[in-house]
């Protein structure tokens, strides 16, 4: 029963840069690094998005995280 009472810490946005993380970043460098990571992640997603009605290419990998997001958006 005690295992049911265990609450994990909530994931919150950093109050300084707005990037979601477990805790606020301690320095500007931490925020900048988190922002660079987030920008890279968004670029990867946007690079793999296709307009509606465009069929997937045969050489596109199926296990790709961006492909899973695109399928969810379709």
Phi and psi in degrees as a GROMACS rama.xvg file:
@    title "Ramachandran Plot"
@    xaxis  label "Phi"
@    yaxis  label "Psi"
@TYPE xy
-65.5772  -26.1465  UNK-2
-67.0107  -28.807  UNK-3
-72.2012  -24.9753  UNK-4
-83.146  -11.2211  UNK-5
-69.6785  123.224  UNK-6
-114.732  128.784  UNK-7
-79.6774  156.242  UNK-8
-70.3351  138.233  UNK-9
-71.3021  149.742  UNK-10
-87.9132  123.455  UNK-11
-123.244  160.499  UNK-12
-81.6847  143.633  UNK-13
-65.1426  129.775  UNK-14
-68.7552  -14.3535  UNK-15
-92.496  -42.9625  UNK-16
-115.313  -16.1365  UNK-17
86.528  -2.23255  UNK-18
-76.8792  133.907  UNK-19
-69.6457  127.172  UNK-20
-156.863  174.722  UNK-21
-72.041  -25.838  UNK-22
-152.586  160.744  UNK-23
-61.9616  148.457  UNK-24
-74.1851  141.357  UNK-25
-77.4556  -26.6622  UNK-26
-136.199  167.979  UNK-27
-61.0103  -37.7979  UNK-28
-61.7145  -37.8425  UNK-29
-64.1329  -41.9407  UNK-30
-66.2562  -42.6933  UNK-31
-63.5882  -42.9142  UNK-32
-62.7567  -41.5399  UNK-33
-65.0932  -39.1882  UNK-34
-66.0697  -40.3884  UNK-35
-61.7831  -41.8052  UNK-36
-62.9424  -43.9545  UNK-37
-65.4359  -40.0055  UNK-38
-62.5792  -44.0881  UNK-39
-62.2392  -41.5822  UNK-40
-63.0857  -43.3738  UNK-41
-67.5617  -37.7933  UNK-42
-62.765  -41.15  UNK-43
-61.4293  -42.466  UNK-44
-65.5207  -48.0739  UNK-45
-66.1029  -32.9016  UNK-46
-66.0949  -25.1352  UNK-47
-101.009  -1.11438  UNK-48
-76.188  143.59  UNK-49
-122.189  147.385  UNK-50
-61.1013  153.418  UNK-51
-59.0581  139.919  UNK-52
90.294  -8.92769  UNK-53
-90.8905  126.389  UNK-54
-75.6173  153.177  UNK-55
-67.5816  148.17  UNK-56
-79.0763  150.008  UNK-57
-64.8155  -32.845  UNK-58
-83.4394  1.09998  UNK-59
-74.105  127.986  UNK-60
-69.7765  141.4  UNK-61
-80.6705  -29.0201  UNK-62
-82.0207  2.62436  UNK-63
-65.9943  134.034  UNK-64
-62.7213  -38.6991  UNK-65
-66.9544  -33.9751  UNK-66
-64.6984  -37.7082  UNK-67
-65.6837  -40.8293  UNK-68
-65.5464  -42.5406  UNK-69
-61.8984  -41.3673  UNK-70
-63.893  -35.8009  UNK-71
-68.7763  -32.5674  UNK-72
-76.8261  -28.8473  UNK-73
